[in-house]
Amino acid sequence: MKHYLLFLLASLALLTGCEKDDDPTSVSLRSITREKFDYKGGLASAIVDAGGRDVTAESSESWCRTAVIGSTVNFNVLAYTGSEERSATVTVKAEGLKPLLINVVQDKFRGLVVVPSTLIFSDTDRTLSVAVTCSGVYDVKLTENPNNAFSFSKSEDGASVSFTSNKASSRVEVKGRAEFTPEEGDPVIVTLIQPKKSTYDFLLGTWNVTKTDIFAGSIQNLSSVTFSAKENQYSYKVTINDPALKDYPFTAEFADGKVVIQTGQELGFSGTKFYTLHFNGPNNGQGNYIWSQAGVVAWAAEPVFDENAGTIQLVFSDNGQGNGREAKTLCFWENNDRYWSFTGQLCLTNALELSKNY
């Protein structure tokens, strides 16, 4: 029995000694997908052995990001535009073990980066620039340039290229294309866009009054009007360029591609007189009513472009929103003590047509 116990104790000692010999003293690398990256960066992973212990990983550089899942350490190396090779040390730790050091190397930038890749011009921003990063020399050419719509110039250091839209925006969109070709790396394309001018913007400016049907007794003639922006792309302030009304502009809406003059507008107060705009007209073809309630009736005109003459025309008429109530006569009145207390007939007209060059 005594010999049997001694045999068991010896066996236990032998087994315990074997386990201690197999227990790791440091975190070891079993495999890694890659340690070297080009300038584009990318992903990699390493499988480590820490004897079943929890593993952590930390990078010496922010451009080399790490994440640990079990015994796998994942790397995310960011893109790089520097002119020198760079490196980072990833330290993999586990409690009680010597850490594993993994050296990650990223090559210097080789190629061309142009930012942004699309330039959108406007009549107020006719010249726009791109920033260029290149590992060597590069060439620029306009591979699409309809009617020489665009031109460019390169800065002395090559760090930027400025593009100019040579013509104001028109009724059609114009697109160009610039190609940057480096001595090493792939070409880069920059798209140039001159958007077509909005109809709203075409209508801004001074219009000639080409037709009216002014009532006898009106003291105000209509020779020209000026459209200026009130709420951009949605409404205009319309100024009548004649003495009695030039200080009392009215509002014209721009909706569904049409210019709309609503009834019932209060135009202002001179200190002694009030000024108003409204329409008169029949109700279901009968009578002649004063439509002074805002929004009851309106005149509207759809812009007509004459491409050959380079002109725009607006011909106003009732737009049908009154459901039987018709806007027939446009009325500008002077009022004595309150709005709609009519005392002076400034201008009444059954027609209004406008024209301007564009």
C-alpha positions as semicolon CSV with decimal commas, in nm:
position;residue;x (nm);y (nm);z (nm)
1;M;0,000;0,000;0,000
2;K;0,283;0,234;0,091
3;H;0,450;0,170;-0,246
4;Y;0,122;0,237;-0,425
5;L;0,082;0,581;-0,260
6;L;0,438;0,675;-0,346
7;F;0,368;0,581;-0,709
8;L;0,058;0,808;-0,721
9;L;0,244;1,102;-0,571
10;A;0,525;1,063;-0,822
11;S;0,278;1,050;-1,110
12;L;0,102;1,371;-0,992
13;A;0,433;1,551;-0,963
14;L;0,527;1,444;-1,314
15;L;0,194;1,562;-1,462
16;T;0,211;1,897;-1,278
17;G;0,560;1,956;-1,407
18;C;0,450;1,889;-1,766
19;E;0,164;2,146;-1,743
20;K;0,400;2,414;-1,617
21;D;0,642;2,343;-1,899
22;D;0,356;2,388;-2,159
23;D;0,217;2,711;-2,003
24;P;0,325;3,009;-2,228
25;T;0,541;3,288;-2,092
26;S;0,455;3,537;-2,369
27;V;0,188;3,610;-2,626
28;S;0,290;3,442;-2,951
29;L;0,193;3,500;-3,312
30;R;0,033;3,204;-3,484
31;S;-0,045;3,373;-3,819
32;I;-0,092;3,717;-3,978
33;T;-0,243;3,811;-4,315
34;R;-0,004;4,100;-4,379
35;E;0,213;4,356;-4,205
36;K;0,294;4,581;-4,502
37;F;0,039;4,811;-4,670
38;D;0,044;5,041;-4,969
39;Y;-0,071;5,404;-4,942
40;K;-0,434;5,300;-4,985
41;G;-0,430;5,120;-4,649
42;G;-0,671;4,838;-4,581
43;L;-0,756;4,557;-4,341
44;A;-0,552;4,272;-4,193
45;S;-0,577;4,027;-3,903
46;A;-0,341;3,833;-3,676
47;I;-0,419;3,518;-3,474
48;V;-0,229;3,502;-3,145
49;D;-0,182;3,243;-2,870
50;A;-0,214;3,360;-2,511
51;G;-0,290;3,030;-2,341
52;G;-0,661;3,104;-2,324
53;R;-0,617;3,440;-2,152
54;D;-0,806;3,755;-2,254
55;V;-0,614;3,955;-2,514
56;T;-0,590;4,332;-2,565
57;A;-0,418;4,526;-2,844
58;E;-0,300;4,884;-2,869
59;S;-0,146;5,072;-3,162
60;S;0,122;5,338;-3,126
61;E;-0,034;5,539;-3,413
62;S;-0,390;5,660;-3,467
63;W;-0,381;5,572;-3,838
64;C;-0,347;5,203;-3,750
65;R;-0,664;5,107;-3,566
66;T;-0,709;4,779;-3,380
67;A;-0,996;4,564;-3,257
68;V;-0,979;4,227;-3,077
69;I;-1,223;3,939;-3,117
70;G;-1,119;3,639;-2,908
71;S;-0,764;3,553;-3,011
72;T;-0,784;3,753;-3,337
73;V;-0,640;4,104;-3,361
74;N;-0,786;4,304;-3,652
75;F;-0,605;4,600;-3,813
76;N;-0,754;4,891;-4,008
77;V;-0,484;5,101;-4,177
78;L;-0,607;5,436;-4,310
79;A;-0,518;5,580;-4,650
80;Y;-0,201;5,790;-4,662
81;T;-0,081;6,079;-4,880
82;G;0,256;6,140;-4,718
83;S;0,588;6,140;-4,904
84;E;0,771;5,907;-4,659
85;E;0,711;5,551;-4,544
86;R;0,555;5,525;-4,196
87;S;0,528;5,254;-3,933
88;A;0,327;5,169;-3,623
89;T;0,381;4,920;-3,341
90;V;0,085;4,712;-3,226
91;T;0,130;4,577;-2,873
92;V;-0,072;4,264;-2,794
93;K;-0,107;4,193;-2,421
94;A;-0,244;3,920;-2,195
95;E;-0,232;3,912;-1,816
96;G;0,088;3,757;-1,679
97;L;0,251;3,720;-2,022
98;K;0,519;3,908;-2,206
99;P;0,351;4,121;-2,478
100;L;0,377;4,055;-2,850
101;L;0,499;4,343;-3,068
102;I;0,380;4,358;-3,431
103;N;0,539;4,615;-3,662
104;V;0,300;4,755;-3,926
105;V;0,455;4,941;-4,221
106;Q;0,277;5,161;-4,477
107;D;0,437;5,270;-4,803
108;K;0,453;5,637;-4,906
109;F;0,186;5,782;-5,131
110;R;0,221;5,691;-5,497
111;G;-0,029;5,841;-5,738
112;L;-0,280;6,127;-5,752
113;V;-0,569;6,254;-5,541
114;V;-0,796;6,539;-5,658
115;V;-1,064;6,689;-5,433
116;P;-1,348;6,751;-5,504
117;S;-1,427;6,535;-5,805
118;T;-1,720;6,751;-5,921
119;L;-1,740;7,129;-5,960
120;I;-2,080;7,300;-5,994
121;F;-2,060;7,658;-6,117
122;S;-2,308;7,945;-6,091
123;D;-2,330;8,299;-6,224
124;T;-2,186;8,422;-5,894
125;D;-1,921;8,147;-5,867
126;R;-1,765;8,132;-6,212
127;T;-1,421;8,013;-6,093
128;L;-1,376;7,709;-5,867
129;S;-1,068;7,512;-5,762
130;V;-0,964;7,157;-5,680
131;A;-0,686;7,056;-5,438
132;V;-0,426;6,819;-5,583
133;T;-0,195;6,575;-5,404
134;C;0,050;6,396;-5,631
135;S;0,363;6,191;-5,576
136;G;0,518;6,337;-5,892
137;V;0,428;6,550;-6,189
138;Y;0,088;6,534;-6,355
139;D;-0,086;6,664;-6,664
140;V;-0,434;6,818;-6,701
141;K;-0,646;6,835;-7,013
142;L;-1,011;6,906;-7,091
143;T;-1,140;6,593;-7,261
144;E;-1,496;6,732;-7,287
145;N;-1,544;7,105;-7,337
146;P;-1,847;7,198;-7,551
147;N;-1,802;7,536;-7,722
148;N;-1,501;7,611;-7,500
149;A;-1,734;7,650;-7,205
150;F;-1,453;7,590;-6,954
151;S;-1,086;7,680;-6,907
152;F;-0,830;7,607;-6,635
153;S;-0,501;7,718;-6,481
154;K;-0,258;7,526;-6,259
155;S;-0,091;7,683;-5,955
156;E;0,289;7,715;-5,964
157;D;0,336;7,445;-5,700
158;G;0,078;7,218;-5,861
159;A;-0,120;7,195;-5,537
160;S;-0,437;7,331;-5,697
161;V;-0,606;7,375;-6,033
162;S;-0,864;7,648;-6,095
163;F;-1,144;7,599;-6,347
164;T;-1,350;7,883;-6,495
165;S;-1,692;7,869;-6,656
166;N;-1,649;8,105;-6,951
167;K;-2,016;8,175;-7,011
168;A;-2,311;8,270;-6,795
169;S;-2,572;8,004;-6,729
170;S;-2,831;7,955;-6,999
171;R;-3,146;7,755;-7,068
172;V;-2,948;7,431;-7,097
173;E;-2,708;7,256;-6,862
174;V;-2,346;7,242;-6,980
175;K;-2,113;6,961;-6,873
176;G;-1,737;6,931;-6,912
177;R;-1,473;6,679;-6,813
178;A;-1,111;6,727;-6,704
179;E;-0,861;6,442;-6,689
180;F;-0,563;6,448;-6,451
181;T;-0,287;6,205;-6,554
182;P;0,002;6,139;-6,311
183;E;0,341;5,991;-6,400
184;E;0,260;5,702;-6,163
185;G;-0,083;5,582;-6,065
186;D;-0,424;5,599;-6,228
187;P;-0,583;5,902;-6,401
188;V;-0,845;6,103;-6,211
189;I;-1,155;6,258;-6,368
190;V;-1,313;6,585;-6,254
191;T;-1,666;6,666;-6,376
192;L;-1,751;7,029;-6,454
193;I;-2,116;7,139;-6,445
194;Q;-2,275;7,472;-6,535
195;P;-2,643;7,417;-6,437
196;K;-2,912;7,567;-6,652
197;K;-3,048;7,893;-6,520
198;S;-3,381;7,865;-6,342
199;T;-3,685;8,022;-6,504
200;Y;-3,731;8,224;-6,185
201;D;-3,388;8,384;-6,233
202;F;-3,454;8,462;-6,599
203;L;-3,754;8,671;-6,495
204;L;-3,557;8,900;-6,265
205;G;-3,496;9,249;-6,402
206;T;-3,686;9,524;-6,581
207;W;-3,972;9,448;-6,820
208;N;-4,130;9,667;-7,084
209;V;-4,508;9,692;-7,067
210;T;-4,606;9,604;-7,424
211;K;-4,984;9,603;-7,390
212;T;-5,249;9,746;-7,156
213;D;-5,616;9,837;-7,179
214;I;-5,625;10,124;-6,933
215;F;-5,957;10,276;-6,829
216;A;-6,038;10,638;-6,890
217;G;-5,991;10,832;-6,570
218;S;-5,674;10,651;-6,465
219;I;-5,402;10,897;-6,372
220;Q;-5,122;10,641;-6,386
221;N;-4,967;10,494;-6,699
222;L;-4,770;10,168;-6,698
223;S;-4,447;10,184;-6,899
224;S;-4,215;9,936;-6,726
225;V;-4,196;9,716;-6,418
226;T;-3,902;9,562;-6,234
227;F;-3,898;9,213;-6,082
228;S;-3,666;9,168;-5,784
229;A;-3,638;8,869;-5,554
230;K;-3,869;8,863;-5,254
231;E;-3,854;8,497;-5,148
232;N;-3,591;8,349;-5,378
233;Q;-3,737;8,106;-5,634
234;Y;-4,089;8,156;-5,492
235;S;-4,196;8,520;-5,524
236;Y;-4,105;8,861;-5,664
237;K;-4,134;9,218;-5,550
238;V;-4,275;9,399;-5,855
239;T;-4,208;9,772;-5,877
240;I;-4,404;9,989;-6,121
241;N;-4,153;10,238;-6,261
242;D;-4,387;10,535;-6,268
243;P;-4,409;10,817;-6,012
244;A;-4,741;10,747;-5,842
245;L;-4,672;10,379;-5,767
246;K;-4,293;10,333;-5,766
247;D;-4,280;10,336;-5,384
248;Y;-4,559;10,078;-5,349
249;P;-4,448;9,747;-5,505
250;F;-4,681;9,449;-5,520
251;T;-4,606;9,078;-5,483
252;A;-4,611;8,825;-5,766
253;E;-4,583;8,458;-5,678
254;F;-4,386;8,209;-5,887
255;A;-4,563;7,874;-5,874
256;D;-4,576;7,578;-6,115
257;G;-4,370;7,774;-6,367
258;K;-4,612;8,069;-6,375
259;V;-4,614;8,425;-6,243
260;V;-4,926;8,481;-6,033
261;I;-5,068;8,815;-5,915
262;Q;-5,313;8,759;-5,629
263;T;-5,595;9,000;-5,550
264;G;-5,635;9,185;-5,221
265;Q;-5,283;9,325;-5,173
266;E;-5,211;9,614;-4,938
267;L;-4,918;9,800;-5,093
268;G;-4,835;10,063;-4,833
269;F;-4,912;10,395;-4,665
270;S;-4,770;10,731;-4,769
271;G;-4,855;10,903;-4,441
272;T;-5,178;11,040;-4,584
273;K;-5,293;10,778;-4,835
274;F;-5,321;10,399;-4,847
275;Y;-5,243;10,206;-5,166
276;T;-5,401;9,878;-5,275
277;L;-5,419;9,627;-5,558
278;H;-5,726;9,419;-5,637
279;F;-5,923;9,277;-5,928
280;N;-6,275;9,348;-6,046
281;G;-6,478;9,102;-6,249
282;P;-6,795;8,898;-6,293
283;N;-6,924;8,610;-6,083
284;N;-7,034;8,319;-6,302
285;G;-7,041;8,556;-6,598
286;Q;-7,270;8,809;-6,429
287;G;-7,210;9,156;-6,287
288;N;-6,889;9,332;-6,190
289;Y;-6,761;9,266;-5,838
290;I;-6,474;9,406;-5,634
291;W;-6,256;9,109;-5,536
292;S;-6,069;9,264;-5,244
293;Q;-6,039;8,951;-5,028
294;A;-5,685;8,814;-5,056
295;G;-5,652;8,503;-5,270
296;V;-6,007;8,496;-5,409
297;V;-5,899;8,552;-5,771
298;A;-5,570;8,604;-5,954
299;W;-5,403;8,672;-6,284
300;A;-5,130;8,437;-6,406
301;A;-4,885;8,425;-6,695
302;E;-4,656;8,149;-6,815
303;P;-4,320;8,275;-6,948
304;V;-4,280;8,229;-7,324
305;F;-3,920;8,223;-7,446
306;D;-3,837;8,326;-7,802
307;E;-3,498;8,162;-7,863
308;N;-3,445;8,344;-8,194
309;A;-3,524;8,692;-8,063
310;G;-3,378;8,629;-7,718
311;T;-3,689;8,761;-7,544
312;I;-3,937;8,647;-7,279
313;Q;-4,306;8,740;-7,281
314;L;-4,567;8,736;-7,004
315;V;-4,935;8,766;-7,097
316;F;-5,158;8,783;-6,789
317;S;-5,514;8,655;-6,764
318;D;-5,749;8,502;-6,507
319;N;-5,608;8,171;-6,381
320;G;-5,939;8,009;-6,286
321;Q;-5,878;7,980;-5,913
322;G;-6,193;8,180;-5,834
323;N;-6,434;7,895;-5,920
324;G;-6,666;8,117;-6,123
325;R;-6,536;8,445;-5,985
326;E;-6,323;8,606;-6,256
327;A;-6,032;8,850;-6,237
328;K;-6,102;9,077;-6,532
329;T;-5,966;9,419;-6,437
330;L;-5,641;9,490;-6,251
331;C;-5,696;9,787;-6,022
332;F;-5,452;10,014;-5,837
333;W;-5,633;10,250;-5,602
334;E;-5,550;10,531;-5,366
335;N;-5,748;10,511;-5,040
336;N;-5,823;10,799;-4,810
337;D;-5,852;10,672;-4,455
338;R;-5,843;10,290;-4,466
339;Y;-5,753;10,018;-4,708
340;W;-6,036;9,948;-4,952
341;S;-6,198;10,288;-4,893
342;F;-6,138;10,392;-5,253
343;T;-6,083;10,761;-5,327
344;G;-5,840;10,781;-5,621
345;Q;-5,830;10,569;-5,936
346;L;-5,458;10,536;-6,007
347;C;-5,476;10,274;-6,281
348;L;-5,734;10,022;-6,401
349;T;-5,652;9,793;-6,693
350;N;-5,813;9,491;-6,856
351;A;-5,483;9,372;-7,006
352;L;-5,119;9,343;-6,908
353;E;-4,844;9,206;-7,129
354;L;-4,472;9,230;-7,052
355;S;-4,155;9,161;-7,249
356;K;-3,782;9,161;-7,175
357;N;-3,455;9,045;-7,327
358;Y;-3,262;8,759;-7,171
